[in-house]
């Protein structure tokens, strides 16, 4: 009986250590552009921020004027999304970040290319 209790305690401690190590449940939500939202000139917003896999980007914008499209690096650099790119247009979109580089643009003509509505987010 005492041995079973000791094994149970070890199992619980092991699970707790694993949870702490994996940072499960510790996602941070970032409001893109802070109080200004997803607007012209937002491309420098990520500077000085640290992003982790599972963090959430919240894009707040006027859905009559903007949208958010997930793109690859080529789409980001050229401001041209692939035909099958995922597009968001609710005005209050939440997107979970993946490890590596994550790229986003506004797909409204000239908003990305001429007005800097694009982001490159580097995730640890």
Secondary structure, DSSP 8 states (H G I E B T S, - for coil): -HHHHHHHHHHHHHHHHHHHHHTTT---EEETTGGG-S-TTGGGTTTT--B-TT-EEEEE--TTT--EEEE-HHHHHHT---TT--EE-SSEEEEE--SEEEEEE--STTTTTTT--EEEEEE-
